């Protein structure tokens, strides 16, 4: 365990709470990561101190969830500010909305607090003071639920009775899948059985929380396994029914020797690295979502998906709207779906068309989607290599040069604004991008010739 500023900030909080007579430990995912040898992204502290005591003890706090026993404590370490979540031990009495307890009872018992958490690997506590004294990780862990054994054996197991854990917060079903995929663990049999039985209840979870959990699955480097588990547990048909329709949709073997659209999509997901852009990841998932609705096969003609891009854009838009993506993310994901087939014509594109293609926002994502799309089917990267080389050859000022002819130039030349303006300007820009004109005067002369009638 390394001394990082975030860790030091959390340790100081533990020490200050203990100096005031309270119990305090690291808790949750940071303990799991410490035992795995992975640097925790953040540190949470669990304490016997009630929220009002925490608020009084630290000068800079935010009572973001004091009703549920959660206070954020701010501290500076080496000139950096860190925010640590400090939560009072509690026992949750009952849940009626699939997320929030109807009543919270604060507790003085660390064991009671652990028993209401989600999974055994997230249910351990860690004594950083004892660890400093002994330099022994194992002796510094408080484990009331068998988390160390499950972490060693690679098992995701609900704490206590799985049905109860998932009834308390239905999102935990998705979290079980995500943790199993991220760590390449197995979901314990009773825990998986409970997910299968309760899968339809995921509809009770807000769409934003579902979106965020799916995005984490897609960008943590194990997207294929996550979606295979979603499918196996019955959660996929509840959160993304459109994706389940990809299974069994055959593709022309000369272009897709790998198999049906589901297998093809899984192969793309397999190639998404940890830290992949969320928009690229969703583009990979949805790029062929229009194929099931456009499948046609009339022997001896080959399998076709006429219009699958246009249909896919409509289906993808409905999915993104349902999951409440931002307008910016929605635009980029839809652009990836809409343009993924254009690489097939890239060697034959006019120079002006090619440069406009390269102007697409975040073109690097379009390029990467085509690369993993090709690798997940025929394996031919020649079009990707051509596109990559041409993009590298063309500096931005050549791809998007200042316009030689503008609308103001047309008005000055005596043209009246109207529907033909767009045609004139597009023609002039095409000619500029293709190197057929090199000045405003040449552009206006061309327009006079072409639009003289």
N, C-alpha and C positions, 0 to 999 in steps of 0.2 A: 504494500500500500504506500503510495508516494505522497509526499507533502505538497499538495496543490493549494493555491489560495482559497478555493471554494471549500476544500476540506478543513483548512485552518479556521475559516470563518465559522463553520459548523461546530468545530471542536471548541472554540471559544464560547459559543452559545451553551454547549453542554456543560462546560466548566462553570459558567456563571449561574446556570440553573441549579447545579449541584451545590454551589457555594451558598445558594439561598435556601437550601434544604430540600430540594426537589430531586426526583429521579429524572434522568434524561439519557437517551441513547440515540444513535443513528438508527433509522428504521426504513423498511421497504426496499425499493429497487437498488438503492445505493449499497446496501449490505450484500445483496445478490451479486452485484458487479464487483465489489471488493473481493468476494470469495472466488469469483471467476477470473480475477486478475485483470479486469477491464476497468479503466478509469471511469468512475461515475460521472454522468453529465451534471447531476446536481445532488445535493445532500438534504435529506429530510430528518428532522429531529422529532422524536416522540417523548413526551414528558408527563409526569404526574401533576405538573403545575396547571392550574386552571387558566383560561385565557386572560382574565383580568390581572392575574399575577404576572403572566408573560408580558402583557402590555405595560405594566408598571415597572418591570425589571429592565427593559431595554429602551433606550431613548428614541430609536427610530423604528417604528413598527407600523404595520397596516393590518387592521382587523378585517381582512377580506372574508373570513368565514368563521368569525368568533362564535356564532351561534352553534356551529358544528365543531368548535374547538380548534380552529385553524387561525394562526397569526403568522404574518410574514415579518421576519426580522432582518433589518438591513445592517450591514457592517462593512467597513473598509479594511482591505488587506493589501498591502503594498501598492496603495493608491488606486486599487480597483474596488468597486462596490459589488457586494454579493448579497443576494436575497435568499434566505433560508426559510423553508416552511417549517413552522413549529406547531405540532398538533398535540392536544391534550389526550391522554388515554381516554378511550370511551368504549361504551357498548351500545350498539344500535338496537333499538327495540323492535320496530316494525317498519316495513317499506310498503307503500301503497302505489307509488308511481314508477316503480322499476328503477329508481335511482336514489331518491332522497329518503332518509329515515323520517318517520312521523314524529319521532322523539329521540333525543340524544341524551344519554346518561353518561356524565363524566365518571371516570374510574381512577382508582389509585393503583390499579394492577396492570403491569405490562402484559402479563399473560392474557388477561381478559381483552385487552386492546388488540392483541395479535389474532385472537380467535374470530374477530369480525372482519379480518382482511380477506383478500381474494384467493391467492395461491400460496402454497407452502414456500415456494422459492422467493416469494415477496413478503413472507411473514416472519422473517428473522430480524432481530435487533443486534446492534453492535456497540460495544463499549470502547470508544476510542482512547479513553484514559487507561483502561486495563491493557489495551494493545500497546500503548506507549511504554507501559511498565514491563510487559512480558515479551513483547515482540512476537507474540504467538496469536495468529489469527483465530485459530479454533477456540482457544480459551476465552476470547473476547466476544464470542457469538452467543446470544441468548436464542435458543431454538426450542420453542414449545410445540412445534407442529411437524417436525421431521423435514424441515426445509433443506438442511445440509445433505441428508441422504438422497432426497429427490434431485438436488442439484448435481450430486455425484453420479446418480443413475440416469440423469437426463429425462426427468418426468415432470410434466405439468399436472399438478394435482390440486383440486380445490381444497381449501381448508374446511374441515368438518364435512357437512352434508352438502354435496354439490348443488342439488336443486335449490336449497336455501340461499347459497352464495349467488346463484344466477338470478333468483327471484329478487334479491336485494338490488342488484344492478345488472340489467340485461346486457350492457356493453361488455361485461366480463366474459361473455361467450366469445366475442370477437378478440378480446385481449388474450384469451387462452390460445386461440389459433395463432395470433401474432407472436406470442412468446415461443410457442412450439416451433414455428417456422424460423424465427430469429436465431434460436439456440440449437436448432435441429434436435429438439426433444420430442418425446412421445407424449401424447395426452393420455393420462391414466384412464382406464376403462370406464369406471363409474362417472368420472368427470365428462368424458366424451358422450356417454349415454345420456347424461342430463342435458348436454348441449343439443343433441339430436331431438330430444323430447320437447325442449323449450325453444327451439330455433325460431318458431313463428313469433315469439314474444319480442324479438329484436325490433319489431315495428314500433314498440313502445319507446324506443330510444330516439332522441332527436336526430334529425338527418345530418346536422353539422357534426355531431359526435361520431356517427357512423362514417361520414366522409373522412374525417381526420384519422380514424383508426384504419380505414382501407388505404389511405395515402401512406401511412406509416408502413403497412404491409408491403406496399409497392416500392418503397424507397429504402428499405433496410437491408437489401441485398439477398433476400430469400423469397422473392415474390412468387415464384412458381410453386414452391412448397406451400406457401400461405394460401394460394388459390386452390390448390389440390385439397387442402384441409377444409377450406370453406365449402367446397363442393361435397366432400365426404360427410361433413357434419350436418349438411342441409341448410347451412347459413347462406350459401351463395344464392340459392333460388329466392331467398327472402330479401336480400339486400341488392342483388344485381341479377334479376331474373333474365335479363337480356343476354347475359354472358352464358348462362346455362344452355341457351339455344344454339351455341356454337358446336356443342358436342354432336357428332354424327353427321355433320354437314361435310360431305365429301368435296374434294378439290381435284382439279386435273393433275394426275400424277406426273406429267411432264414438267409442270411448274412447281408442284408441291409434293415431292416424294415422301415428305415427313408424315403425311396423313391428313386428318380432317382439320377444320378451322380451330377447334378446341386445342388440339395438339400443337398446331402452328402458334397459337397465341401463348400457350404455356412455354414454348421454346423461346419466344420473345421475352417473356417475363423472366425467364431463367438468365437472360443476358443483361438484365438491369443491375448495375452495381449498387452497393450501399452508397447512399448519398446522391442517387440519381435525381434529376430534377422532377418534381411532382407532375409537371405538365407533360414531360416526355413519357413518364411512367404511365399516366392515364392515356396518353396518345397510343402507346404500345398496346394497352389493354383493349382500347376501343377501335383501333384502326380498321378492323374487319367486322365490326358489329353489324354492318348492313348485309353481310353475306347470306345469313339464313333466310331473310325475306326475299332475296333476289336469286336464289338458287334455281337453275334450270338445267335439264339434261335430256336431250332428245337424240338418242343414238341414231346414226354413228357420230353425230356432232359431239364435241367435247363439252364438259361441264362449263357452264357460264354463270357469271354474276353481273349481268347487265344492270348498270345503275347502282351498284352496291355502294359506291362512294357517296352519292347524293342521299341515298336512304340511310347510310351509316351516319352522315352528318346530322340528319333529323333525329335518329335514335340517340346518338351521343348527346345532342342538345337536351333532349328530354331527361336523360340520366343526370347530366350536369346541373340542370335546373332543379331537378328533384333533390339532389344532394347539396344544393345551395352554394355552388362554386361562385367565386367572385367573377365579375364580368371580364376582368383581365385574364384570369386563368382559363375561363370558358372559351374566350376568343382564341387563345393559343392552342388549346387541346383540339378544338374544332378545326383549326387551320391544319394541324397535323393529320387529322382524319381526312380532310378535304384534299390535301395535296400529296398524299403518300404514293399515289399511282403515277404522278407526273414524271417521276424519274425514268419511267419506261420510254419517254420521248426526249430525254434530255440531250442526246447526241444529235437529234434532228431539229432542235429548237433554233429559231432565229436568234441572232445576238441580242436583239431587244427583248425577246421573250425570256431568254436565259437570264439576262441581267435583272429583269423584273422578278423572276423566280428567286434569285439570290437576295432580293430585297425583303423577302418575307421576314417578319420579326423572328429573332432567334433561329436563324436558318440552320445553325449548328444542330438544333434538335431535329429538324427535318432530315438533315444528313445522317444523324445517328439512328433515327427511326428506320430510314431506308437500309442502313447497314445491317441492323439486327433483323430486319424483315427479310433481307436477302439470305443472311446466314441461317435463318430459321426455315428456309424453304429450299431453293435450288443451290444456294451457296455461291452464286456468281456475283462477285463484287466489282465487275468491270464498270458498271454504270456509276456506282459509288465512287470508284477511283477517278473516273472522268469528272464527276461533279466536284469532288474534293480538289482535284488539280486545277480545274477551271476557276473555282472560287478563290483559290490561293493565288492564281495568276492575275486576278482582277482586283486592283485596289478599290477601296470604298468610293473614292472620288470618281472612278470610272463606272462603277455599278450605279451610283446615285449622284450624277453630276448636276451642277446648277443648270436649270433649264435655259436653253438658248432663246426659246419663244414662250412668252407668258400670255395670260389673258389680257394684261395691260397692254402688251405689245400689239395684240390683235385690235384692241379698241383704238389705239393710237394710229394704226394703219387704216382705220375707217370701217372696221367690221362691227356690226351690232351684236351685242351679247344675245345668245340664243342656243337652241339645241345643237347647232353645228359647231359651236365653240369646242365642245368636248372632242369631237372627231378631229378638228383641226389641230388641237393641242396634242392629242394622242399620236397623230401622224407625224407631227414635228418631233415629238420625243422619240418615237421609233427610229426616225431617220438619224437623230442625234446619237442614239445608243448604238446604231449600226454603222456610224461613221460616214453617213452620206451627206450630212451637213455639218458645218463647223462654225457657223456664225448666225446671229439673229437675222441678218439680211438674207443669207441663203435659205433659212427656214421660212421667212415671209415670202420669198420668191417662189418656193415650192408650193406653199399654200395658195398663192395667187394662181399658179398653174393648175393645181388640182381642183380648186373650188371656183374656177372662173365662171362656170355655168350656174 
